[in-house]
């Protein structure tokens, strides 16, 4: 492929590096602040802040910086945008992923994935359909065809978009990052089967808040029982060679999180880059 890698989060993970991102509200002022940051990507939050597709569209636009595009020689924003959708895995709301991808998002984060069926649906919703005799047929794509805005946002032709709009690492050239969140004990029990039977999951991010609720220690994320459950998720991801992520990296816990093997690191809010800078220093970036 002649095009450079567009997704900065995938670029970092492909290089064996830690990927730095954060949750951010869909607000143009926040997007402008993020333009010059050293984050690899941003996950615009639609689960708890409400799903506002127009605000997401505007936030994607305000991430673009023409000076950066000229300097980098790539049409992609320096900070790669993806979105966390509001639907839990069991709700199977594929249209939310379709809308975000059609705007130009480079990936989707799916909250509360607990079963193989839900994981399959997450990946399938990020892929276009193809015939059974074509390579990489599974998981069978169900994304509807309407990429005109995404093509413009990515700055490539429509045929180039079709070639690149697939999930990584299943499609090595794919630019779509499908991230699932494991947030309950059912998800932990089924995680090994998900990762072995559903190709195309780019990363697993732990939902430590909801997990701690179920375990009876709400928001006590350093409680031994919570840490033990999280360690089980990390161990399964390592066994299956899938990137594992932590959603709340702070200065106080950064070293432990890196030492435990997390590579998709979600740092604190954009108005202070202190956590990001200290976390990058921990891993030599």
BALOBA-1460 file (C-alpha; in Angstrom, 3 decimals):
// residues 285
<rec num="1" residu="x" x="0.000" y="0.000" z="0.000"/>
<rec num="2" residu="x" x="1.412" y="3.415" z="-0.966"/>
<rec num="3" residu="x" x="-0.523" y="5.371" z="1.639"/>
<rec num="4" residu="x" x="1.127" y="5.937" z="5.018"/>
<rec num="5" residu="x" x="-0.478" y="4.571" z="8.171"/>
<rec num="6" residu="x" x="-3.314" y="6.976" z="9.035"/>
<rec num="7" residu="x" x="-4.346" y="5.684" z="12.479"/>
<rec num="8" residu="x" x="-1.800" y="6.910" z="15.025"/>
<rec num="9" residu="x" x="-2.959" y="4.486" z="17.709"/>
<rec num="10" residu="x" x="-2.417" y="1.515" z="15.428"/>
<rec num="11" residu="x" x="0.931" y="3.003" z="14.353"/>
<rec num="12" residu="x" x="2.132" y="3.022" z="17.953"/>
<rec num="13" residu="x" x="0.884" y="-0.493" z="18.706"/>
<rec num="14" residu="x" x="2.368" y="-1.897" z="15.480"/>
<rec num="15" residu="x" x="5.733" y="-0.479" z="16.515"/>
<rec num="16" residu="x" x="5.506" y="-2.292" z="19.866"/>
<rec num="17" residu="x" x="4.999" y="0.972" z="21.722"/>
<rec num="18" residu="x" x="2.442" y="1.994" z="24.309"/>
<rec num="19" residu="x" x="-0.554" y="3.830" z="22.868"/>
<rec num="20" residu="x" x="-1.706" y="6.961" z="24.696"/>
<rec num="21" residu="x" x="-5.305" y="8.142" z="24.540"/>
<rec num="22" residu="x" x="-8.033" y="9.581" z="26.734"/>
<rec num="23" residu="x" x="-11.778" y="9.969" z="27.051"/>
<rec num="24" residu="x" x="-12.919" y="13.439" z="26.028"/>
<rec num="25" residu="x" x="-16.289" y="15.163" z="25.651"/>
<rec num="26" residu="x" x="-17.512" y="16.034" z="22.170"/>
<rec num="27" residu="x" x="-16.667" y="19.723" z="22.381"/>
<rec num="28" residu="x" x="-14.799" y="21.775" z="19.770"/>
<rec num="29" residu="x" x="-12.775" y="23.631" z="22.419"/>
<rec num="30" residu="x" x="-11.474" y="20.323" z="23.772"/>
<rec num="31" residu="x" x="-10.644" y="19.118" z="20.266"/>
<rec num="32" residu="x" x="-8.644" y="22.301" z="19.623"/>
<rec num="33" residu="x" x="-6.704" y="21.776" z="22.855"/>
<rec num="34" residu="x" x="-5.902" y="18.232" z="21.828"/>
<rec num="35" residu="x" x="-4.529" y="19.209" z="18.402"/>
<rec num="36" residu="x" x="-1.052" y="20.007" z="19.676"/>
<rec num="37" residu="x" x="-0.881" y="17.286" z="22.333"/>
<rec num="38" residu="x" x="1.243" y="14.147" z="22.242"/>
<rec num="39" residu="x" x="-1.703" y="11.791" z="22.548"/>
<rec num="40" residu="x" x="-1.833" y="9.127" z="19.869"/>
<rec num="41" residu="x" x="-5.613" y="9.213" z="19.907"/>
<rec num="42" residu="x" x="-8.763" y="10.398" z="21.621"/>
<rec num="43" residu="x" x="-11.938" y="8.480" z="22.433"/>
<rec num="44" residu="x" x="-14.848" y="10.886" z="22.211"/>
<rec num="45" residu="x" x="-17.252" y="9.897" z="24.953"/>
<rec num="46" residu="x" x="-20.790" y="8.956" z="24.003"/>
<rec num="47" residu="x" x="-21.700" y="6.430" z="26.671"/>
<rec num="48" residu="x" x="-22.151" y="8.635" z="29.725"/>
<rec num="49" residu="x" x="-22.204" y="12.101" z="28.133"/>
<rec num="50" residu="x" x="-25.033" y="11.292" z="25.750"/>
<rec num="51" residu="x" x="-24.883" y="10.496" z="22.045"/>
<rec num="52" residu="x" x="-24.704" y="13.748" z="20.068"/>
<rec num="53" residu="x" x="-23.740" y="12.879" z="16.503"/>
<rec num="54" residu="x" x="-23.484" y="16.530" z="15.439"/>
<rec num="55" residu="x" x="-21.154" y="17.350" z="18.328"/>
<rec num="56" residu="x" x="-19.041" y="14.340" z="17.394"/>
<rec num="57" residu="x" x="-18.888" y="15.562" z="13.788"/>
<rec num="58" residu="x" x="-17.813" y="19.042" z="14.888"/>
<rec num="59" residu="x" x="-15.188" y="17.644" z="17.271"/>
<rec num="60" residu="x" x="-13.640" y="15.603" z="14.470"/>
<rec num="61" residu="x" x="-13.393" y="18.731" z="12.317"/>
<rec num="62" residu="x" x="-11.728" y="20.762" z="15.069"/>
<rec num="63" residu="x" x="-9.047" y="18.100" z="15.481"/>
<rec num="64" residu="x" x="-7.829" y="18.906" z="11.964"/>
<rec num="65" residu="x" x="-4.933" y="21.323" z="11.715"/>
<rec num="66" residu="x" x="-3.816" y="22.252" z="8.230"/>
<rec num="67" residu="x" x="-0.335" y="23.210" z="9.367"/>
<rec num="68" residu="x" x="0.146" y="19.775" z="10.912"/>
<rec num="69" residu="x" x="-1.163" y="18.090" z="7.771"/>
<rec num="70" residu="x" x="1.382" y="19.946" z="5.619"/>
<rec num="71" residu="x" x="4.224" y="19.249" z="8.052"/>
<rec num="72" residu="x" x="3.400" y="15.569" z="8.491"/>
<rec num="73" residu="x" x="2.662" y="14.877" z="4.844"/>
<rec num="74" residu="x" x="-0.461" y="12.957" z="5.852"/>
<rec num="75" residu="x" x="-4.127" y="13.972" z="5.571"/>
<rec num="76" residu="x" x="-4.894" y="12.395" z="8.965"/>
<rec num="77" residu="x" x="-5.102" y="14.431" z="12.173"/>
<rec num="78" residu="x" x="-2.105" y="14.047" z="14.487"/>
<rec num="79" residu="x" x="-4.455" y="12.826" z="17.225"/>
<rec num="80" residu="x" x="-6.566" y="9.947" z="15.913"/>
<rec num="81" residu="x" x="-10.291" y="10.163" z="16.793"/>
<rec num="82" residu="x" x="-12.486" y="7.249" z="17.769"/>
<rec num="83" residu="x" x="-15.769" y="7.121" z="19.688"/>
<rec num="84" residu="x" x="-17.218" y="5.204" z="22.606"/>
<rec num="85" residu="x" x="-20.828" y="4.420" z="21.788"/>
<rec num="86" residu="x" x="-23.607" y="4.434" z="24.417"/>
<rec num="87" residu="x" x="-24.984" y="0.938" z="23.836"/>
<rec num="88" residu="x" x="-23.884" y="-1.986" z="25.994"/>
<rec num="89" residu="x" x="-22.830" y="-5.101" z="24.107"/>
<rec num="90" residu="x" x="-26.081" y="-6.915" z="24.768"/>
<rec num="91" residu="x" x="-28.043" y="-4.144" z="23.016"/>
<rec num="92" residu="x" x="-26.459" y="-4.900" z="19.615"/>
<rec num="93" residu="x" x="-26.961" y="-1.316" z="18.353"/>
<rec num="94" residu="x" x="-24.798" y="-1.508" z="15.257"/>
<rec num="95" residu="x" x="-26.115" y="1.785" z="13.856"/>
<rec num="96" residu="x" x="-24.202" y="3.786" z="16.447"/>
<rec num="97" residu="x" x="-20.886" y="2.399" z="15.211"/>
<rec num="98" residu="x" x="-21.985" y="2.970" z="11.607"/>
<rec num="99" residu="x" x="-22.771" y="6.632" z="12.261"/>
<rec num="100" residu="x" x="-19.442" y="7.294" z="13.978"/>
<rec num="101" residu="x" x="-17.428" y="5.488" z="11.307"/>
<rec num="102" residu="x" x="-19.330" y="7.258" z="8.528"/>
<rec num="103" residu="x" x="-18.259" y="10.602" z="10.005"/>
<rec num="104" residu="x" x="-14.604" y="9.539" z="9.851"/>
<rec num="105" residu="x" x="-13.847" y="7.984" z="13.232"/>
<rec num="106" residu="x" x="-10.941" y="5.548" z="13.080"/>
<rec num="107" residu="x" x="-12.378" y="3.171" z="15.629"/>
<rec num="108" residu="x" x="-15.111" y="2.277" z="18.063"/>
<rec num="109" residu="x" x="-14.977" y="1.437" z="21.751"/>
<rec num="110" residu="x" x="-17.770" y="-0.939" z="22.792"/>
<rec num="111" residu="x" x="-18.738" y="-0.850" z="26.489"/>
<rec num="112" residu="x" x="-19.896" y="-3.877" z="28.488"/>
<rec num="113" residu="x" x="-18.969" y="-6.732" z="26.160"/>
<rec num="114" residu="x" x="-19.680" y="-9.959" z="28.033"/>
<rec num="115" residu="x" x="-20.166" y="-12.781" z="25.514"/>
<rec num="116" residu="x" x="-18.691" y="-14.163" z="22.307"/>
<rec num="117" residu="x" x="-21.858" y="-13.137" z="20.456"/>
<rec num="118" residu="x" x="-21.509" y="-9.546" z="21.635"/>
<rec num="119" residu="x" x="-17.815" y="-9.438" z="20.706"/>
<rec num="120" residu="x" x="-18.605" y="-10.839" z="17.259"/>
<rec num="121" residu="x" x="-21.271" y="-8.182" z="16.760"/>
<rec num="122" residu="x" x="-18.821" y="-5.432" z="17.734"/>
<rec num="123" residu="x" x="-16.273" y="-6.452" z="15.118"/>
<rec num="124" residu="x" x="-18.881" y="-7.217" z="12.454"/>
<rec num="125" residu="x" x="-20.426" y="-3.760" z="12.852"/>
<rec num="126" residu="x" x="-17.052" y="-2.180" z="12.029"/>
<rec num="127" residu="x" x="-16.680" y="-4.117" z="8.750"/>
<rec num="128" residu="x" x="-18.256" y="-3.957" z="5.307"/>
<rec num="129" residu="x" x="-19.921" y="-7.069" z="3.892"/>
<rec num="130" residu="x" x="-18.096" y="-9.427" z="1.546"/>
<rec num="131" residu="x" x="-18.768" y="-12.787" z="-0.059"/>
<rec num="132" residu="x" x="-17.921" y="-15.985" z="1.784"/>
<rec num="133" residu="x" x="-15.228" y="-16.953" z="-0.704"/>
<rec num="134" residu="x" x="-13.273" y="-13.720" z="-0.127"/>
<rec num="135" residu="x" x="-10.295" y="-13.484" z="2.250"/>
<rec num="136" residu="x" x="-10.920" y="-12.519" z="5.879"/>
<rec num="137" residu="x" x="-14.634" y="-13.200" z="5.640"/>
<rec num="138" residu="x" x="-15.137" y="-13.692" z="9.380"/>
<rec num="139" residu="x" x="-16.464" y="-11.880" z="11.308"/>
<rec num="140" residu="x" x="-19.063" y="-11.269" z="8.615"/>
<rec num="141" residu="x" x="-19.322" y="-7.529" z="7.990"/>
<rec num="142" residu="x" x="-22.660" y="-5.794" z="8.501"/>
<rec num="143" residu="x" x="-21.710" y="-2.109" z="8.231"/>
<rec num="144" residu="x" x="-23.914" y="-0.227" z="5.785"/>
<rec num="145" residu="x" x="-22.327" y="1.535" z="2.825"/>
<rec num="146" residu="x" x="-22.234" y="5.319" z="3.151"/>
<rec num="147" residu="x" x="-18.604" y="6.478" z="3.438"/>
<rec num="148" residu="x" x="-18.733" y="9.834" z="1.669"/>
<rec num="149" residu="x" x="-18.053" y="11.957" z="4.787"/>
<rec num="150" residu="x" x="-15.435" y="9.529" z="6.051"/>
<rec num="151" residu="x" x="-13.648" y="9.529" z="2.696"/>
<rec num="152" residu="x" x="-13.425" y="13.309" z="2.762"/>
<rec num="153" residu="x" x="-12.291" y="13.323" z="6.397"/>
<rec num="154" residu="x" x="-9.579" y="10.747" z="5.789"/>
<rec num="155" residu="x" x="-8.434" y="12.703" z="2.723"/>
<rec num="156" residu="x" x="-8.296" y="9.705" z="0.398"/>
<rec num="157" residu="x" x="-10.306" y="8.367" z="-2.522"/>
<rec num="158" residu="x" x="-13.393" y="6.253" z="-1.990"/>
<rec num="159" residu="x" x="-11.677" y="3.117" z="-3.284"/>
<rec num="160" residu="x" x="-8.699" y="3.770" z="-1.005"/>
<rec num="161" residu="x" x="-11.130" y="4.124" z="1.869"/>
<rec num="162" residu="x" x="-12.746" y="0.771" z="1.089"/>
<rec num="163" residu="x" x="-9.281" y="-0.817" z="1.080"/>
<rec num="164" residu="x" x="-8.369" y="0.702" z="4.447"/>
<rec num="165" residu="x" x="-11.739" y="0.665" z="6.262"/>
<rec num="166" residu="x" x="-11.266" y="-2.725" z="7.893"/>
<rec num="167" residu="x" x="-10.341" y="-3.808" z="11.394"/>
<rec num="168" residu="x" x="-6.734" y="-4.120" z="12.526"/>
<rec num="169" residu="x" x="-4.949" y="-6.453" z="13.144"/>
<rec num="170" residu="x" x="-7.200" y="-8.916" z="11.297"/>
<rec num="171" residu="x" x="-6.568" y="-6.850" z="8.155"/>
<rec num="172" residu="x" x="-2.922" y="-5.762" z="8.457"/>
<rec num="173" residu="x" x="-3.593" y="-2.635" z="6.367"/>
<rec num="174" residu="x" x="-6.822" y="-1.832" z="8.238"/>
<rec num="175" residu="x" x="-7.215" y="1.557" z="9.902"/>
<rec num="176" residu="x" x="-10.230" y="0.739" z="12.100"/>
<rec num="177" residu="x" x="-9.517" y="-0.062" z="15.753"/>
<rec num="178" residu="x" x="-12.273" y="-2.109" z="17.385"/>
<rec num="179" residu="x" x="-11.882" y="-1.962" z="21.164"/>
<rec num="180" residu="x" x="-14.063" y="-3.922" z="23.570"/>
<rec num="181" residu="x" x="-14.486" y="-3.219" z="27.261"/>
<rec num="182" residu="x" x="-14.639" y="-6.015" z="29.808"/>
<rec num="183" residu="x" x="-16.580" y="-4.675" z="32.765"/>
<rec num="184" residu="x" x="-18.073" y="-7.657" z="34.599"/>
<rec num="185" residu="x" x="-17.272" y="-11.170" z="35.781"/>
<rec num="186" residu="x" x="-19.283" y="-12.733" z="32.951"/>
<rec num="187" residu="x" x="-17.032" y="-10.930" z="30.502"/>
<rec num="188" residu="x" x="-13.950" y="-12.231" z="32.300"/>
<rec num="189" residu="x" x="-15.309" y="-15.783" z="32.187"/>
<rec num="190" residu="x" x="-15.938" y="-15.517" z="28.438"/>
<rec num="191" residu="x" x="-12.916" y="-13.409" z="27.473"/>
<rec num="192" residu="x" x="-10.654" y="-16.267" z="26.415"/>
<rec num="193" residu="x" x="-13.351" y="-17.613" z="24.096"/>
<rec num="194" residu="x" x="-13.923" y="-14.117" z="22.676"/>
<rec num="195" residu="x" x="-10.267" y="-13.590" z="21.841"/>
<rec num="196" residu="x" x="-9.802" y="-17.065" z="20.396"/>
<rec num="197" residu="x" x="-13.011" y="-17.105" z="18.334"/>
<rec num="198" residu="x" x="-13.497" y="-13.483" z="17.241"/>
<rec num="199" residu="x" x="-10.612" y="-12.166" z="15.135"/>
<rec num="200" residu="x" x="-10.403" y="-8.416" z="14.693"/>
<rec num="201" residu="x" x="-10.464" y="-7.243" z="18.311"/>
<rec num="202" residu="x" x="-7.740" y="-4.611" z="18.386"/>
<rec num="203" residu="x" x="-7.607" y="-4.072" z="22.133"/>
<rec num="204" residu="x" x="-9.389" y="-4.906" z="25.368"/>
<rec num="205" residu="x" x="-9.922" y="-2.076" z="27.858"/>
<rec num="206" residu="x" x="-10.953" y="-2.903" z="31.401"/>
<rec num="207" residu="x" x="-13.991" y="-1.155" z="32.868"/>
<rec num="208" residu="x" x="-12.732" y="-1.051" z="36.415"/>
<rec num="209" residu="x" x="-15.576" y="1.120" z="37.728"/>
<rec num="210" residu="x" x="-18.367" y="-1.271" z="36.771"/>
<rec num="211" residu="x" x="-16.250" y="-4.281" z="37.650"/>
<rec num="212" residu="x" x="-15.656" y="-2.921" z="41.138"/>
<rec num="213" residu="x" x="-19.398" y="-2.312" z="41.520"/>
<rec num="214" residu="x" x="-20.215" y="-5.935" z="40.783"/>
<rec num="215" residu="x" x="-17.483" y="-7.196" z="43.080"/>
<rec num="216" residu="x" x="-18.958" y="-5.188" z="45.952"/>
<rec num="217" residu="x" x="-16.235" y="-2.531" z="46.175"/>
<rec num="218" residu="x" x="-17.631" y="0.391" z="44.159"/>
<rec num="219" residu="x" x="-14.888" y="2.674" z="42.866"/>
<rec num="220" residu="x" x="-12.362" y="1.014" z="45.188"/>
<rec num="221" residu="x" x="-10.190" y="0.267" z="42.179"/>
<rec num="222" residu="x" x="-7.108" y="-0.502" z="44.261"/>
<rec num="223" residu="x" x="-8.924" y="-3.103" z="46.367"/>
<rec num="224" residu="x" x="-7.168" y="-6.499" z="46.199"/>
<rec num="225" residu="x" x="-10.299" y="-8.222" z="44.859"/>
<rec num="226" residu="x" x="-10.609" y="-5.695" z="42.045"/>
<rec num="227" residu="x" x="-6.922" y="-5.852" z="41.200"/>
<rec num="228" residu="x" x="-7.081" y="-9.644" z="41.162"/>
<rec num="229" residu="x" x="-9.951" y="-9.604" z="38.655"/>
<rec num="230" residu="x" x="-8.128" y="-7.064" z="36.494"/>
<rec num="231" residu="x" x="-4.982" y="-9.180" z="36.607"/>
<rec num="232" residu="x" x="-6.972" y="-12.112" z="35.251"/>
<rec num="233" residu="x" x="-8.053" y="-10.004" z="32.265"/>
<rec num="234" residu="x" x="-4.462" y="-8.941" z="31.633"/>
<rec num="235" residu="x" x="-3.252" y="-12.546" z="31.816"/>
<rec num="236" residu="x" x="-5.858" y="-13.741" z="29.293"/>
<rec num="237" residu="x" x="-5.011" y="-10.916" z="26.892"/>
<rec num="238" residu="x" x="-1.298" y="-11.725" z="27.110"/>
<rec num="239" residu="x" x="-2.038" y="-15.409" z="26.521"/>
<rec num="240" residu="x" x="-4.034" y="-14.516" z="23.389"/>
<rec num="241" residu="x" x="-1.575" y="-11.821" z="22.246"/>
<rec num="242" residu="x" x="-4.173" y="-9.028" z="22.335"/>
<rec num="243" residu="x" x="-3.404" y="-5.521" z="23.572"/>
<rec num="244" residu="x" x="-4.895" y="-4.730" z="26.975"/>
<rec num="245" residu="x" x="-5.765" y="-1.226" z="28.129"/>
<rec num="246" residu="x" x="-6.361" y="0.690" z="31.355"/>
<rec num="247" residu="x" x="-8.951" y="3.504" z="31.391"/>
<rec num="248" residu="x" x="-7.629" y="5.612" z="34.273"/>
<rec num="249" residu="x" x="-3.880" y="6.151" z="34.193"/>
<rec num="250" residu="x" x="-2.757" y="8.657" z="36.805"/>
<rec num="251" residu="x" x="0.647" y="9.813" z="38.020"/>
<rec num="252" residu="x" x="0.113" y="7.721" z="41.155"/>
<rec num="253" residu="x" x="-0.572" y="4.415" z="39.386"/>
<rec num="254" residu="x" x="1.269" y="4.822" z="36.066"/>
<rec num="255" residu="x" x="4.349" y="2.778" z="36.925"/>
<rec num="256" residu="x" x="2.295" y="-0.138" z="38.255"/>
<rec num="257" residu="x" x="0.057" y="-0.153" z="35.194"/>
<rec num="258" residu="x" x="3.000" y="-0.186" z="32.796"/>
<rec num="259" residu="x" x="4.745" y="-2.909" z="34.814"/>
<rec num="260" residu="x" x="1.606" y="-5.068" z="34.735"/>
<rec num="261" residu="x" x="1.608" y="-5.078" z="30.940"/>
<rec num="262" residu="x" x="-1.044" y="-2.568" z="29.894"/>
<rec num="263" residu="x" x="-0.271" y="-0.951" z="26.525"/>
<rec num="264" residu="x" x="-3.441" y="1.029" z="25.684"/>
<rec num="265" residu="x" x="-3.074" y="3.788" z="28.273"/>
<rec num="266" residu="x" x="-5.895" y="6.271" z="28.823"/>
<rec num="267" residu="x" x="-4.648" y="9.317" z="30.699"/>
<rec num="268" residu="x" x="-6.295" y="12.255" z="32.438"/>
<rec num="269" residu="x" x="-8.322" y="15.092" z="30.977"/>
<rec num="270" residu="x" x="-6.851" y="17.330" z="28.249"/>
<rec num="271" residu="x" x="-6.673" y="20.539" z="30.238"/>
<rec num="272" residu="x" x="-3.643" y="19.147" z="32.044"/>
<rec num="273" residu="x" x="-1.112" y="17.043" z="30.183"/>
<rec num="274" residu="x" x="0.861" y="16.239" z="33.342"/>
<rec num="275" residu="x" x="-0.275" y="12.609" z="33.487"/>
<rec num="276" residu="x" x="0.399" y="12.115" z="29.791"/>
<rec num="277" residu="x" x="3.924" y="13.549" z="30.005"/>
<rec num="278" residu="x" x="4.844" y="11.474" z="33.064"/>
<rec num="279" residu="x" x="3.322" y="8.315" z="31.576"/>
<rec num="280" residu="x" x="5.207" y="8.781" z="28.305"/>
<rec num="281" residu="x" x="8.431" y="9.204" z="30.261"/>
<rec num="282" residu="x" x="7.814" y="5.885" z="32.012"/>
<rec num="283" residu="x" x="7.933" y="4.019" z="28.700"/>
<rec num="284" residu="x" x="10.555" y="6.146" z="26.969"/>
<rec num="285" residu="x" x="8.349" y="8.026" z="24.533"/>
